[in-house]
Amino acid sequence: MTNRREHFVAILLTGGSFAALAAPQQAQAQVQASPQVGSVAPGAALPDTTGQDITVTGIRASLRSSRNIKRDSQGVVDAISAEDIGKFPDTNLAESLQRITGVSIDRTNGEGSKVTVRGFGPDFNLVLLNGRQMPASGLGDCCSAPASRSFDFANLASEGIAAVEVYKSGRATLPTGGIGSTINIRTPRPLDRPGLRGSFGFKAVYDTSRFSGSKLSPELSGIVSDTFADNRIGILLTGSYQRRKSSQAQFNAGWREGYLGSENNWGSLAFPGDPRYANIQNRPGPTDIYQVTQNAGYDFTDVDRKRINGQLVLQARPVDNLTATVDYTFSQNTIDARTSSIGVWFNHNNTSSSWTNGPAAGPNFYAEAFTQGEGKDLAITGAVAANRSINRSIGGNLAWKGLGGARIELDAHHSTATSKPTSPYGSNIAVGSAIFGVQSQRVDYTHDMPVISVSMYPGSEIQASNIRPAGNAFRNAFMKDRINEATLRAGYDFDTDLIKSIDFGATYTDNKVRSAYGFIQNDTWGGTLSAAQTPDDLFTLTNLPDRLSGMEGSNNSAIIPNYFQVNTPGLINLLQTSLNVCAASVVPGSCLAQYQVDRRINEKSIAPYIQSTHAFNLFDYEAHLRLGLRYERTKITSSALVPVPTGTTLVSFNEISIVQPVGASDFTTLKGEYHNWLPAIDFDMSPIRDVKLRAAYSHTITRPDYASLQGGLTVNSPARPGGGSTGSSGNPGLLPYKSKNIDLSAEWYYNPVSYASVGFFHKTVSNFIGTTTTQGPQFGLVNPGQGAAFLAAQSALGPSASFAYVPGGAANASILNYVLANNPTAIVRDANGVPVGIAGRPGDPALIFTVGQPGNSDQVGHIHGFEFALQHSFWNTGFGAILNYTIVKSDTKYNNTLRYTATQFAITGVSNSANAVLFYDKGGLQARVAYNWRDGFLSGYGLDPFYVEPYGQFDASASYEFRKGLTAFVEGINITNADRRGHMRNNQTVYFAAPGYARYAAGIRFSF
């Protein structure tokens, strides 16, 4: 049962809308090239180009516009635009962004959700809405308070988006926070396109992943805009409703930390002389490192996601040079995920295994056999994650253009993002059940989908009548991010050859974040109610291979043949009625846990800037220069309510539960401060016609995540009797990551739609956040796993004794039975008086924790790479192609052959990526086929590394405008059912494997 509770977690699945295929780098069709393109403030009104002589529509319009923006801008900027109002190329913003050179995406439940730019992950990319810094909230993983700053694009539908701009090089006028990039989402404005305009669409999505029920789900969207009073007053309203029902099957495995072949610790492989050694094939050598399986299982999740978006924009232009805008944006994303799991846990006693060669060896298989008296369990878990994220933003903008080139703009907004549960059980809950009586279990890692095999003793067959409840956990998380921000921008446009403009201004940002977490935990893994007391209809026997079909290994004859769909709410009601498992709830009749961790962070920043743009001839060639400097000063106040433990309970051979009574907590407050000077320089010239050379240098920062900034110390439960108990504390004095960036590019624009470009970038990143650790006792806690009561029982019963209490059993029936008979005051009982553990008592040895605290490292990381792009239209055939390839390299790399005791430093997310798009656009017919690929990458590391393997998928779409304003379309996402996998030190230390599923959609759009 080692670390069992960490696996009993509902899978928090979030998703965006279903994506069509977008051409890469589609720039905003309305933006008009000018010498000052690079200095336009984010969120400013877009010039109208309806008066241009040449009218181009469809895919070619987007490609032509992207070409012009890329050519005429200063700095490195790419964009994706709506061809017309309400007609953004994709219904998922992240799916669109992946078409841009250097941009990769993370997927949740098969849909794009967060972006990685030039090797820097979601936390290193700042997202703006109309030039404003947006709050971000989410409920994170299962077992801690939310901490991420990264924005989830799944919260926004694309129908109300005018453009998404990706700023890859720094700029003094932009808010700071993105080392990878700054991404600005622009929404439409009524005065940009005068008159009555609108677009309404309906889409039916067919999701092949759905396990049962209808695979169809609806999406509705609409946008309408109108102007009045001689086009001086405008109103715009957008709205969308999207519902997706989908499913996901996934193999998951937990691994013990890396062992050296020379080690002889609990869980490590047997040495010569041990009877178990004969069962090991190709045992890793003394200097090899290897990991052993702790647990493995199959998770089957049904997801019901509902997303509502809306925006209201009011504009007035009483005189030609003054524009006032008020806007309100709302988004709501509701996720209800129900997971049923079946899996095995290893005790590492009578094991057998086979291994690949070192130096980082991986298992071909890992297996264990049990005696009937051990009562080994087959774990059956039901989990629920029901949560809602709501974003609200209200803002105002006043822009004035005076005489002689003067400009002043005042922009302010109040925005919030809140995530919390929608069920009475909490944000993420898991209820364990089991069939006790496993004879042997085995995991075969030589297949794409690892194969779990189980044999049961007679009378313990895999059927509902043999299932009884076990441990459970009810986790309750909350996060709210509120940003108040005001920006004053001013400038002057000169009518001279050398100085074209001067811009200056300042931004004040007040960011207030609260993230909280609590849990109700019942560590009754040995079982509670009997199988006879547990209704069979709570568990529905379901064919397992059918749910995994598509990956090699899923139809292996040895795989577990069935799993159980668990009626988790019904099981909770049974446990609450019979055992009162949620007695500690803060709301009577629910399972909502009181917050035991409550973090409140307030960041206040002031950022003045100045920027100038210049145009001149250099060696008889036209050249442009932009010089900018931004100063950022940030003050941080961090308060944290953290639990104060009062005791310990040994609940299994390798688990100590930390006793943390409700209300036993305390607040601590810490402060920090930092400032940065951030220069930005952009230069470009055209040595020959249609060729542009570009160079940029800038400094950018990314702020630490919220967990690193929190004040207070927490220790993690369960702790470990033999070592490995952990804790953590925050550090509000952390400095932000800082990057010094160089960008170089050469671009050839050889016809009105086509171009070829090659770019080089180099980033030198400092202030990386590492973890310093200290070891010692905390809160006076003791170790009952090394205490007198447990050691006496272990000595009397021997190493093969089981731990869990056997009702009515003799003293030699188990460890708990022995302690009950010989030292009853050491026994801890549950609410029904059943023995569940051994209490830590005075005289027991101190429990030693390894406590980590974040700190800025002296390490400096270097990332460099090349970006290649080709956009080509094949004459007047209607056919065209877009190709791009990004190479990203880092001078830091995780060494899989070093044990975790060696300090390592590596930059995560670094990988190459590529896109290939073939399109046709002629006579009202548009069609695209695209392939998007990302190489494998290091996604994270702690004691051991985690890698995501290479992934590529095909998407396709087509549309036909059969009468003006009326268009029918079809889309297909991941049409080849591409699968995903991740591994650790060795390719066969697989920690997840998930079959892929295609999604198809068909719909109709009416525009006027």
N, C-alpha and C positions, 0 to 999 in steps of 0.2 A: 504493500500500500504506500510505498515511498512517494512522497510529494503528490499523492493522488489528487488532492483538492485542486491543484493548479490546472488539472486537465478538465475538471468538470465545469466548463465555462460555456455559456451561450455564445455563439458566433455572431458578433456585431457586424452585420452586413449592410452597407450603405451602397446605394447605386444612383446613377444619374439617369437621364433619359436615353433612349436607344439612338445610336449614332448612325448617321449616313456617312457617305464617303466625301471628304472635303479635299479640295486641292490645297497644297501647302502654300503658306505665305500669301494667302489671299488678302490683299490690302484693301483698305477702306475705299470703296468706289467713289465716295463723295469728297475725299480729301484732294485738294488742289495743290499741285506742286508750286513751291515758291522758294525764294532764297532763305526763308525763315521756317521751313517745315520743321526743322529740328528743335525750334524754340517754342512751338505751339504748346500751351499748357494742357496737360491731360484734363479731359472733361470739357474743354472749350467747344463752342459750337462748330459744326462742320460746315465748310463752305458748300454752297450749292453749285453743281456743275452741269445743271440741266441745259445750260446754254452752249455747251461745247458742240462743235460742228459734227463730230463723228460719234454716232451712237452705237455702242456695243452692248450686248446683253448676254446673259447666261454665264457659263464657265469662263468664256473668253473675257468677259468684262472684269471678273475678279482677277484673272491672271494679268491682264493689262494693267489694272490698277496696282497690283502687287509689284509688278515690274517698275512702275513709275515711282512708287513710294520708296522702294529699295534704292533706286537710282538717285532720287532727289533729296533724301533725308541726310542729315548729319548724324554720325554715330551709327550703331548697329541696331536697327529696328525692323521687326517683321510684324505682319498683321494678318488677320483673317476678318473678312467683312461680310455683311449681309448684302447680297446682290440688290435686294429691294427691301422695302419695309416688311418685317415679319418673315423674312426668307433667309435666315442664317443657314450656312451650308450643312451644319450638323445639328442634331438635337441633343448633343452632349458636348459641352465646351472642351472638356479634356480630350475627347476623341478628335476634335478639330485641331487642337494644339499639337498633337503628336505628329501632324503632317509637316510642322515647321522644322527646319533643319536644327538639330541639336536639342530637340525637345522629346522626351520620353514620358510615358504615363504609368501610373500605378493603377491596377484594376481591382475593383471590389465586386464580387459576384458577376464577373465578366464585363463590367462597365468601367470606363475611365472615371477616376475620382480625383487624383492628385498628380502633379507634374514634377518631373525632374528635368532640369535644364543644364546642359553641359556637365553632367555628372553630379550636380548638386540637387538633393532631394527636396521634398515639399516644404520642409521647415526653412529652407534657404531661398525660397522664392516668395516675394511680397506680392500680394494681390490687392489691386485698387479697384474701386467702382467709381467711374467718372473722375479719376484722379484722386480719390479719397481713400485713405487707409481703412480697410474693412476689418471688423472684428471676426474672429473665428472661434467656433466651439464644436466640441465633439466629446464623446464619452470614452474614447480611447480603448485600452485593453480591459481585461476582466478584473484585474486585481489591484488597481491603484487609481488615484485621483487623476483626472484628465490633465494633460500638460502641453499639448501641441499647439503651435501657432499656425499650422498649415491650414489653408483654406480648402474646403472640399467642394469641387466644382459640381458635384452631384446635387447640391442645394439649389442650383440655378438652372432653369430651363432656358433654351437658347432663342425661343421665339421672340422674346423681348430684348434681344441683344443686337446692337448695331455693328459692333466690331470688338475684337480682342486684340490688343497690341502687346507685343513682347519686346521689352527694352533689354537688350543683352549687354550693352555697355552703360556705364554709369552716366548720370546727368544731374547737375546741381539742382535743377528745378523739381526733381522727383523725390518723393518721400523715400527714406532709407529703410532697409530691412532685407533686401534681396541680393545676395552674392551671386546666385545663379542668374536671376533675372528679376525684373519688375514687370508684372502683368497687369495691364489696365483694361478692365471691362467697360465698354462704352455703351450706353443705352440711347435710344433715339430721342430726338427733341422735335416738337411739332413745327417750330419756326424754321428748322433746317430744310423742311420739305413742305412748303405752303400748300393749302388746299385740303380737300377731304381725301384721305387715303386710308386704306384698311386691308387687312389680310386675315382670313379665317381658315383654319385647317382642322381636319379630322384624320386620325391615323389609328389603324388597328395593328397591334404588335402580336406576332406569333412567336412565342418563346419555347424552343424545343427542350429547354432544360426542365420544364415543369414535370414533376413526378406524377401528379394526379390532378384531376379537375381540368377546367378549361385552360388551354394554352394561350388564349386570346385575351388581350387587355386593351383598353381604350386610351387615347390621348386627344385632348381638345385644346386648341389655342386660338387666340384672337388678338388683334391689335388694330386700333382705330385712332386716327389723328385728324384734327381739323383746325383751321385758322379762321379768325373773324376780324372785323374792324380793319379792313384793308390789310390783312395779314399781319396785324400788330399784336394780336392776342391768339394764343394757341393752347390747345389741350390735347393730351395724348393718354390713352388708356390701354394697357396690355393685361392679359390674363392667360393662364394656362393651367390645365389639370392633367396630370399623368398618373396612371396607376400601372404598376407592373407586378405580376405574380410570377415568380421564378423559383428555381430550386438549384441546389449545389450539393454535389457529393464530393467528399474529400477524405483522403487518408492523412492522418496526423500521427506523429511519433514524438515522444519526449526522450531525450538522451542524457545519460549521466556525463558529467564533465570528463574531458580527455584524461585517460590514464597513460602512463608510460608502461612499456612492456615489463619493466623491472619492478613495478609496484605490486604490493600484495595487500590491498585494502578491501573493505566491503564493496562488493559489486564488481571487482576486477576479476580477470580470468585466473583460473587455477594454475599452479606451478607443478612441475614434475614431482611426483611423490603423492600428490593429492589424487584420490580416485577419479575426480571429475576431469583431470587432465586428459584422460584417454578419449574424452568426448569432444576435444578441441582439434580442429583441422587447421594447420598452418597458423599456429599461435603467433601473434606479433612478437618481434624480437625485443631485446632489452631496451633499445633506444627508440623503438617505434612508438608512436602515439595512436591510441584508438579510443572509440567511444562505444559503450554498450547501451542497448535499448532499455529504457526504464518503463515505457508504456507505449502502446500502439493501438490505434482504433480507426474506425470509419465513422465519419459524421455525415448525416443527411439532413439538409436544412431546407425548409420552405420559407420563402420570403414574400411578404406582401408590402410593397412600397408605394406610398401615395405622396405626390409632390404637387404643391399649389404655389404658383408664382403670380405676382401682380405688380404693376407700377402705374402711378398717376403722375403726370407732369403738367404743370401749368407754366406758361411763359407769357411775358408781356414786353413789348418794345414800343414804349410811348414815343420815343424819338429814335432816329436811325442809329445813333451811336450809344444807346443805353438799352441793355437787355437784362430783364429780371427773370429768374427761373426758380421754381419751387418744385421739388420732386419727393415722392414717397415710394419706397421699394419694400416689398414684402415677399418672403419666401418661407415655405414650410415643407419640411421633408420628414415623413413619418415612416418608420421601419418597424415591422413586426416579423421577427424571425423565430421560427420554431425548429429546434434541432433534436434529432434522435441519434444516439450513438451506441456503438457496441465495440468493446475493446478489451485488451488484456494488460495486466500489470505484472512485472517480474520481481520476484523475491531474491534472485541471484544465488540460489542454493544448488539444486541439481540441474545444472545447465549444460547445454551442448551448443556448439557454434562452429562456423567456418569463416575464414578471413582472407581478404585480399592481401597482397604484399604491401609492406610499408614503403616509405617511413610514416605515412598517415594511412593506416590500415582501416578498411571498412568491412562490415559483416556481409557475407553471402547469405547466412541465415543466423538467427539467434533463437534458442528454444529452451524450454524448461519443463521438467516433469515434477509431479506432486503426488504425495500419498493421499489416500482418500480421507485420512484423519485430519489433514491440513485444512480441508474445507476451502480450497482456493476458489476465488470468485471470478466469474466472467462479468465484466462491468457493463451495465446497461443504463444509459443516462438520458434524461430528458432535460432540455434547456430552452429558455425563453429569453429573448432580448427584444423588448418593446420600448422604443425611444422616439423622441421627436426633437428636431432642431428647427428653431424659428429665428429668422433674421429679419430685422426691421431697420430701415434707414430713412431718416427725413433730413433733407438738406436744402440749402438756399444758395443762390449764386447771383451776384450783381456785377455785371461787366460793362465798363464804359470805355469808349474810344474817343479821345479828345482830339483837339486840333493839333496839327503839327506832329502827329505820330505818337502822342502820349496814350498810354493804356493803364487802366487800373481795374483790378478784379478782386472781389471779396467773396470767399467761398467758406461755408461752414456746414457741419452736419453733426447729427446725433444718431449713432448707430449701435444696435445691440445684436448679439447672437447668443441664444440660450439653448442648451440641450439638457433634457431630463427625461425620466421614464414616463411611460403612459400606462403602465400596468400596476396593480397593487402589490406586485411581487418585487419590484425593483427594476434596475436598468439591465441587469445581467444576472440570471439565476441558473443554477444547475441542480437537479435532483437526481441522486444516484440510486440505482437499484442493482441487483446482482442475482446470478444463479451460482450458488456455492456447490462446487464439485468438479472443478477442472482437473482432468487427468494429465494433460500435456497441452502446451501451446507453443507456437512457432511463428516467426515472421521471416519470410523469404524476400530479400532485398535485391534479387537479381532480375526483377521485372520492373517495367515502367511504373506500374501500380503494384507496390509491395503487397505480398499475399500473406494474410493472417490465417493460420490454421489452428483449430481447437478441437480436442477430443474430451468428452465428458464421461464421468463415472456413471454406471447404471443408476437410474433414479434421479439424475440431474440433467436430463436431456434439455436441449435448447427449445423450451416451450413456455408459454405464459404461465402455466400452472406452477412452475418452479421458481418464479421470480419473487424476491422479497426486497423491500426498501432498504437503503443503506444511508450513507452520508449525504449532506446537502449544503448548499451555500446560496444565500440571498444577498446580492450585491446591489448597492444603491449609490449611483454617481450623479453628479450635477456639475454643470459648467455654465458660467455666464461671462461674456466679454462685452464691456461697454466702452465705446470710444466717442469722446467729444473732441472735435477738431475744428480749428479755424485757420484759414490761410489768406494772407494778403499778398497778391501779386501785382507788380507794377512794372512798367517798362516804357521805352521810347524807341521808335523806329526812325532811323536817320536816313536822310536822302543824300548819302555820300558813298564814295566808292570803297572806302576802307572799313568804316564802322557801319554795320547794318542795323544793329539794335543793341540795347542794354536792357537786361531784365534783372529785377531784384525783388525780394519779398521775404516772408517769414511764415513758418507754420508752427502752431502750438497744438500739441496732441496730449490729451489726458486719457490714458488707457487703464481701465479698472477691471481686474479679472478676479473671479471667484471660482474655485474648483474644489469640490468636496467628494468624499467617499466614505462609505461605511458598509459593514457586512454583518449578517447573522450566519454563523457557521455551526453546523452540527457534525462533528467528526465521528459519526457512528458507522464507520465503514464495515464493521463486522456484521451489520444487519440490525434491523429494529423489529418491525412487524414480521410475523411468519408469512410464508407463501400462502397459507390457508386464509390469513386475514387480509390478503391483498387481492382485490378483484382482478380476474383474468382480463376483463374487457378494457383495462387501462393500457394493455399492451397488444398491438396488432402485429402478427407475424408477417413479414414482408420479404420478398426475394431480394437478396443483397447483390448478386452479380449484375442483375438488370439495371440497378441504379448506378453502377460503376462502368457500364458498357462504354466502349470507345478507347480505353487505354489497355495496352498489352498487359496481361496478368489478371485482368478483371474476371475473365472466364476460366481461370485456372481451376482444375478439379478439386484442389485442396483448399480453396478459399472458404471462409465461413459462409454457409449457404443462405443464412437468413439474418435479419436484424428485426428489431421491434420498433414500430412507430409508437412513441410514448405519449399518452394523454397527460401532459405535464400539469396543467391546471387541476385536472381531476386527482392526480397523485398528490399534489400539494394540499388540496382540500382534505384528502384522507389523512395525511400526516398531521395536518393542523387539528383536525377533529380528534384523532387518536392520541397524538403525542405532543400537541401544542408546540410545534417546532418553531413557530414565529412569536413566541412569548415575549421576546425582546424588542418587538416592533414598536416604533414611535407612534404609529397610527393603529388604534385598535381595529382588529379584523383584517389587517393587511400584513404583508411581510416586508414593509419598508424599514430598512435599518437606519438607526440614528447615525449621523455623520461622525465618524471617528477621526477623520482627517479633513480639515477645513482650511484651505489656503486662500489668502486674499492679498493680491499684489496690485500696487498702484504705480504705474510708470507715467512720468510727466516729462515731456520733451519740448524744447524750443529749438527751432532750426531756421536761422536766417541764411540767405544765399544771394549770390550775385553772379551774373552770367552775361557775356558779350558775344556777339557773332560778327564775323568779318568776312569780306569777299575781296579778292585781289588777284592779280596775275603773278604767277611764279614761273619764271623762264618762259614767258609768253603763253603759259597755260592757266586756265581758270582754276582758282583754288578757293576753298572756304575753310574758316577756322572758327571754332567755338571754344571759349575759355570760361570755366565755371568753378566756383568754390562754394561749398556748403559747410556750415558748422552745426554740429549736433551736440546738445547737452541734455543728458537724461538723468533724472533722479528716481530712485526706486525705494518704495516702502513695502516690506513684505511681512505679513502677519500670518502665523500658522497655528491652528488648533490641532494638536497631535495627541494620540492616546497615551495614557500612562499605564503600562502593564503592572499587574499586581501579583502574578503568579504564573506557574507553568504546569502542564499536564502531559505526560507521556501517553500518546494515543496509539502508537504502533512502534515497531522496532526502530524506525528511522524518522519518526515525527513527534515533535513536541509542540503542542498547541499553546500559544501565548494567551493567558487569561487577561482580557482587557474589558473590565466592567463598563457598562454604559454610564457615562458621566465622568469617568476617570480620565480627564483630559485637561490640557492647559494651553494657553495662548502664549506665543513668543513673538516678538517683533524685531526685525533687523532692517538695516538700511544700506543702500549702495548708491554710487554715483559714477558716471563716466562722461567723457566728451571726446569728439573726434573732428578733425579737419578733413574734409573730403573733396579733393580737387577732381575736376573732370575736363579733359581736353579732347576735342574731336577735330580731325583735319581730313580733307579730301581734295583731290585734284583730278583733272581729266587731261592726261598727256596727249591723247588722240581722241578723235570723235568716237562716242559711244563706249569709251573705256573709262572706268573710274577706279582710282586707287584711294584707299581709305586707311586711316590710322586713328586709334583712340587710346587714351590712357585715363584711368580713373581709380578712385578708392571707393569701396562699398563695404557695408557692414551687414551682419545678420545678428539679431539679438538672441540671447539664450532662451531655451524653452522654459516654461513656467515652473516645472518641477525643479529645475536646477536653481531657480531663484528663490524658492520657498524657504522660509525659516522653520526651524524645529527638527527634532530627531524622531524617527520612527524605526521600529524593529519589525522584521517580517515574520509572519507565522505561516506555515510551521517552521520551527527551528529544528536543528539537527543534533542528536545526541553525540555523534562522533565528529562533529566539525561541519562547517558550511553554513552556520547560522549567520544571517545577514541583516543589515540595517542601513539606513541612509539619512542624510541631512542635506539641506540646501545651502545656497550661498548667494545672497542678494548682491554681493560685491563683485560678481563676475563681470568681466569685460565682454563686449560683443565680439564675435568672429569678425576679422577684418581681412579684406582681400585687396590686393593691388593688381589691377587688370590691364592687360595689353591686348588690343585687337588690331589685326591687319587684314586687309582684303583687297582682292582685285576682281573687277566685275566687267563683263563685256555684254552690252545690250545690242544685239545684232539685228533685231527686228522689233516691230511694235509690241509683240507679245512675248518674245523669247529672250533669254539671257543665259549666260553661264558665269559662275562665280566660284572662287576659292577663297577661304578665309582661314586665318590662324588666330588662336587665342591662347593666352597664358595667364594663369591666376596664381598668385602667391598668397597663401592664406595663413594667418597667424591667430593667436589667441584661441586655438582649439581647446575645447573643454574636455578635460580628462577627469579621472576619479582618483583621489588619494584615499587610502584605506588605513584604518587603525583597528587593532584587535584588543578586545578586553570585555569585561562584564558590563552590562547595562541594566539600570533600574533595579539592581540587586537580585536579578533572576537567577534561579539555580537549575541544574541539569538533572532531572529525575532519571534520565537514561543512563546515568552513571552513579545513581544514588543507591543506597543500601537495599531498599526494598526490591528494586528491579534486579540488581546483581545477585541477591540471594535466590530469587526465583529462577534466574537464568542458570545459576550454578547447579541448582537442584534438578532442573528439568532437562538440561542439555541444549545443544545448539539447534536441534530439530523441533523444538517446542513451538507451538503457535501462540500468538499474542491474545487474540480476541477472546472475550468471556464466553464460556459454554454454559448456557442456563442449566442448573442442576448438576453440573459436572463436578467430578472430584477435584481435589487440589492439584493433581497432576494433569488435568485436562488442558490447561493453558497457563500462560504467565499470569493473566488476571485472576484466574481461579486460585492459583497458588498464593498470590498476594492477599486475596480476600480471606483465605483460610488462615494465613499466618501473620498478616499485618493489615487488618481491615481498615485502620485509620488512614492508610495511605491511598485507599481506593477513592476515585472520583466517579460519581454516578450521574446519569442523565436525569431528566425531569421525572422519569418513571421509576427511578431507583435502580436502573440497570448499570452495572459497572462498565465504564468506558475507558478508563485510564488510570495512571498512577500519578499522584500529586508530587510536585517538587516541594521538599520540606527542608527546614533548617538542618544544616549538616551536610546536605548534598553539595557536590562541587558547583562552583559558579558556572553559569552558561556563558560561553565565550562567543561574542558576535564580531564579525568583520563589518565595520561601518564605513561606507563610502561617502565622500563629500566631493562635489564637483569643484574643480579649480582650473584656472587657465594654464594651459601647458606651454612649455617653451618650444614645443614641436612646431615646425613650419611645414605646411604641405604645399606642394606644387602640382597644379593640374594644367595640362596643355592639350591642345588638340587642333584638328583641322575640320573644316566644314566645306563640303563640295555640293554644289547645287546646279542643276540643269533644268530649264523650263523651255520646252520647244513645241511650237505649233507647226504641223506638217502642211504648209501652204494653205490652200482653201479646201482641203479635204474634210475639215471638221475634226480630224484626229489630232491628238497632241499627247505629250508625255511630260511628266515631272519626275525627276530623280534627285535624291539627295542622300548623302552619306556623311556621318559624323564620326570622327575618331577622337576618343577621349583617353588620355593617359595620365596616370598619377605616379609620383615618385614614392608613394607609400603603398604597401601591399601586405595583406595579412599572411603570415607564415603558418600554414596548417601543421607544420611539423614541430612547432614549439608548444610546450604545455602552457596552460593558463598562468602559471606562476611567473612566466617571463612577461615583462611589460611590452605591450605591442600598441602600435598606433597605425591606423589605416583610415583613409577617406572612403566612406560608403557611397554607393550609388553610381560609381564610375563604370561606364560601359559604352561601347560603340552602338550606333543605331543607324537605320536606313529606312527610306521610303521609296516606293516605286508606284507611280500612278499612270494609268493609260485612260484617256478620256476621249469622248466624242461629243461635239456640240454643233448642231446644224439643223436648221429647219424645224425648230421647236423641240427636237429630240436631244436630250442630254443623257449621257451614260458614263460611268466611271467604274474602274476596277483598280483596287489598290492593295499593295502588300506593305505592311508595317512590321519592322523587325527591331528587336533590342537584344543585344548580347547579354550573356550572363553577368551578374554583378554581386558584389558583397553588399547585402542589405542591412547587416548589423553584426555586432559581436559583443560578447560579454566575456564569460569564461571560455566560450567557443564561438566560432564564426557561423554565420548564416548566409547562404548564397541562394539567389534565385537564378534558375537556369535559363538559357536563351529561349526567346519566345518570338514567334511571328504569326500574324494572322492576315487573312484575306477578307476584305470588305468590298461590297459592290452596291451601286445604286443606279437608278434610271428614272427619268421623268419625261413626260410629253405634255406640252401645252396644246390641247386640241381645240381650244378657242381662247381668245385673248382674255387673260385673267383667270382662266380655269385650267389647272394643271393636276394631272394624276401622277403618282410616283410610287416606286417600290424600292426597298432597301434590304440589304443583307449584311449582317455583322458576323464575323468569324465563321464564314460559310463553310470552312473545311474542318470545323470543330477542333481547333488547336488546343492541346492540353498544356498544363503548367505544372512545374515541379520545383522543389527547393531541396538543397542538401546542406550538410555541414562540412566537416573536415575532409570527408571522402565522398565521392559521387554516390556511394551506396549508403551513406548515413542520411537517408531521406527523412526530412521532417514534415514535408507536405507533398501531396500529389493530387491533382484535381483534373478530371476530364473536362474538356471544353464543350460548349454547346453553341449552336448557331441561333441567331435571332433574325426574324424577318418581319418586315412591315410593309403595309400598303396604305395609301391614303390619297386624299384629295385636298387641294388648296385653292381658295378663291380670293383673288386680289382685285382691288380697284384703286 
